[in-house]
Amino acid sequence: LTVLNAGRRYLKAEDLSGKVFVTSGLGGMSGAQAKAAVIAGCVGIIAEVDEAALLKRHKQGWLMEISNSLDHCIARLRDARKNKIALSLGYHGNVVDLWERLVHELDTTGELLVDLGSDQTSCHNPFNGGYYPVQLGFEEAKQLLSTNPGKFRTLVQESLRRHVTAINKLADKGMFFWDYGNAFLLEAQRAGANVEKRGANKTEFRYPSYVQHIMG
């Protein structure tokens, strides 16, 4: 319903075939995002750093395909988008790398390859394993979290700033991004990322919450 209503409200589209939804998280509640994309008829690319979560969703049939290659993900995205094929593709990697690759494609080809975007990392708990920094691999990051939590926190905040920078560039070209109620925008703001709404007070974000703006 969230994906469908985002398409209806912000893309003015009842039919989401050929539209691309990019997000992250395939754990608990976030695991439903892949299935939602296919039910809505769009192309869903969902990033997940934890291979166990990725494999679980694939085994369940909630993910149609998995890949650890950004080149492959972009190629599959282009093909499914062009041919209006419903697809759920799990990217085994950090969503920041995926967002930055989409920015690179925009910069080099002029193509905006994503229509809808969100995030379902556990950003309500970003410094204790809810969000993993793009600068490190999953296992390396887990080790740093246990040995040097202060450094881990610094890397998470750097990663959040990069995360938002990429999203902002794509949103400025027409992608619609929303907050999924996971404190992503709040933690990004605390990290110094540019998420404040222009001309509004500091408690308002430039991207809407799915509760008030989409489901409401």
C-alpha distance (Angstrom), angle and dihedral (degrees) to the residues before:
residue distance angle dihedral
L1 . . .
T2 3.78 . .
V3 3.79 93.5 .
L4 3.81 92.7 44.1
N5 3.80 93.1 47.5
A6 3.80 92.3 46.5
G7 3.80 87.8 54.6
R8 3.79 92.5 47.2
R9 3.78 95.6 47.4
Y10 3.78 103.6 36.2
L11 3.80 104.9 24.0
K12 3.83 93.7 33.6
A13 3.80 86.2 -132.6
E14 3.80 129.5 136.0
D15 3.81 89.9 -178.9
L16 3.81 114.2 58.0
S17 3.80 96.4 -176.0
G18 3.79 108.5 132.2
K19 3.81 91.7 19.7
V20 3.81 119.9 119.2
F21 3.81 125.9 -137.5
V22 3.83 117.9 -168.5
T23 3.78 122.6 -170.5
S24 3.80 142.8 132.9
G25 3.77 139.2 -120.0
L26 3.81 130.1 67.2
G27 3.77 99.7 -178.6
G28 3.81 125.2 97.8
M29 3.81 115.1 -27.7
S30 3.81 90.7 -1.7
G31 3.80 90.9 63.1
A32 3.81 90.0 79.5
Q33 3.80 92.9 66.8
A34 3.81 94.0 84.5
K35 3.80 92.3 51.6
A36 3.81 90.9 45.4
A37 3.80 91.8 55.4
V38 3.82 92.6 54.1
I39 3.81 94.0 44.1
A40 3.82 88.2 51.5
G41 3.81 89.0 49.6
C42 3.79 97.6 -121.3
V43 3.80 136.4 118.0
G44 3.80 110.0 -92.7
I45 3.80 121.7 -165.4
I46 3.80 110.9 -175.0
A47 3.80 121.9 -176.0
E48 3.79 121.6 -149.3
V49 3.82 127.9 174.0
D50 3.81 95.0 -163.0
E51 3.80 109.3 78.6
A52 3.81 91.8 -162.7
A53 3.81 91.6 61.3
L54 3.80 91.0 45.7
L55 3.81 93.6 50.9
K56 3.80 91.6 46.2
R57 3.81 92.6 55.9
H58 3.80 91.1 45.4
K59 3.80 91.8 50.3
Q60 3.81 89.5 49.5
G61 3.78 89.7 53.4
W62 3.79 93.5 -117.7
L63 3.81 90.0 115.8
M64 3.78 116.4 51.4
E65 3.81 95.3 -164.0
I66 3.80 140.1 7.8
S67 3.79 131.2 -157.5
N68 3.79 139.7 168.4
S69 3.80 92.4 -158.2
L70 3.79 121.0 93.9
D71 3.80 89.7 -163.3
H72 3.81 89.5 57.5
C73 3.81 92.5 45.1
I74 3.80 92.3 52.9
A75 3.81 91.9 46.4
R76 3.82 92.2 49.9
L77 3.79 90.9 45.0
R78 3.81 91.6 53.0
D79 3.81 92.9 47.5
A80 3.81 95.9 46.2
R81 3.80 91.2 44.2
K82 3.79 93.0 50.5
N83 3.80 94.3 46.1
K84 3.82 94.8 38.2
I85 3.79 93.7 -122.8
A86 3.80 118.8 163.7
L87 3.80 106.4 -123.8
S88 3.80 139.0 169.6
L89 3.79 110.4 -162.1
G90 3.78 121.8 179.8
Y91 3.80 114.9 -149.5
H92 3.80 112.0 -154.1
G93 3.77 98.5 -144.8
N94 3.76 144.3 60.9
V95 3.78 117.4 -48.0
V96 3.81 90.7 -137.3
D97 3.81 88.9 64.8
L98 3.81 88.5 50.6
W99 3.81 93.6 49.4
E100 3.80 91.9 46.6
R101 3.81 90.5 49.7
L102 3.81 89.4 53.4
V103 3.81 88.6 51.8
H104 3.82 89.0 50.2
E105 3.82 90.4 52.2
L106 3.80 89.6 50.3
D107 3.80 92.5 48.6
T108 3.81 95.2 46.5
T109 3.82 102.7 35.9
G110 3.79 103.8 20.5
E111 3.81 89.4 -124.8
L112 3.78 120.9 135.0
L113 3.80 99.8 -152.0
V114 3.81 98.5 -178.3
D115 3.80 129.5 65.2
L116 3.81 103.0 174.7
G117 3.79 130.4 29.3
S118 3.77 140.5 178.2
D119 3.80 142.5 145.8
Q120 3.79 134.9 -124.2
T121 3.76 103.0 177.7
S122 3.82 110.9 133.6
C123 3.79 93.2 -99.4
H124 3.79 91.5 159.4
N125 3.83 82.8 76.1
P126 3.81 103.0 30.8
F127 3.81 100.5 151.7
N128 3.79 99.0 48.4
G129 3.80 102.7 53.3
G130 3.78 102.0 -64.1
Y131 3.81 93.0 107.9
Y132 3.79 125.9 25.6
P133 3.82 121.0 -151.5
V134 3.78 118.7 -116.7
Q135 3.81 92.8 -133.7
L136 3.82 92.9 72.5
G137 3.78 137.7 45.5
F138 3.80 118.1 -110.8
E139 3.82 97.9 -100.4
E140 3.80 93.0 41.7
A141 3.80 90.3 50.5
K142 3.81 92.2 49.5
Q143 3.80 89.8 52.5
L144 3.81 92.1 49.2
L145 3.79 90.5 49.2
S146 3.80 90.1 59.2
T147 3.81 97.3 40.5
N148 3.80 103.5 35.7
P149 3.82 113.3 13.3
G150 3.81 91.7 170.2
K151 3.80 92.0 59.2
F152 3.80 89.7 44.1
R153 3.80 89.7 54.6
T154 3.81 91.4 51.1
L155 3.80 91.7 51.0
V156 3.80 91.9 47.8
Q157 3.79 91.0 54.2
E158 3.81 91.6 47.4
S159 3.79 88.6 49.7
L160 3.81 92.1 50.1
R161 3.80 90.2 53.3
R162 3.82 90.7 52.0
H163 3.80 89.7 44.8
V164 3.81 92.3 55.7
T165 3.80 94.4 41.7
A166 3.81 90.1 58.6
I167 3.81 93.4 45.0
N168 3.80 91.5 49.0
K169 3.80 92.2 53.3
L170 3.79 91.9 52.0
A171 3.80 93.6 42.4
D172 3.80 90.2 52.5
K173 3.81 87.0 60.1
G174 3.79 95.3 50.3
M175 3.81 110.5 -77.8
F176 3.79 114.3 134.8
F177 3.82 114.9 -136.0
W178 3.79 126.9 -174.4
D179 3.78 137.4 -175.7
Y180 3.80 114.5 -114.3
G181 3.79 95.7 -154.0
N182 3.81 93.9 -97.2
A183 3.86 96.7 119.0
F184 3.82 90.9 -107.8
L185 3.80 94.4 135.9
L186 3.81 92.7 42.3
E187 3.81 93.5 52.8
A188 3.80 91.1 42.4
Q189 3.80 89.1 53.9
R190 3.82 90.8 49.1
A191 3.81 87.9 51.4
G192 3.81 90.6 55.2
A193 3.81 97.9 -104.5
N194 3.79 120.3 152.0
V195 3.80 100.8 -105.2
E196 3.80 102.0 124.1
K197 3.78 118.6 117.5
R198 3.79 112.0 -109.9
G199 3.78 113.0 -111.5
A200 3.81 93.4 7.0
N201 3.78 133.6 100.0
K202 3.78 120.2 -81.7
T203 3.79 93.9 -101.0
E204 3.81 92.0 65.0
F205 3.79 121.8 84.2
R206 3.78 129.1 -147.2
Y207 3.81 90.0 -126.2
P208 3.80 123.8 59.3
S209 3.77 130.8 -121.1
Y210 3.79 116.7 -113.5
V211 3.80 90.1 -131.9
Q212 3.79 98.9 60.3
H213 3.79 102.1 24.5
I214 3.78 105.9 34.2
M215 3.78 112.1 20.2
G216 3.81 93.1 31.6
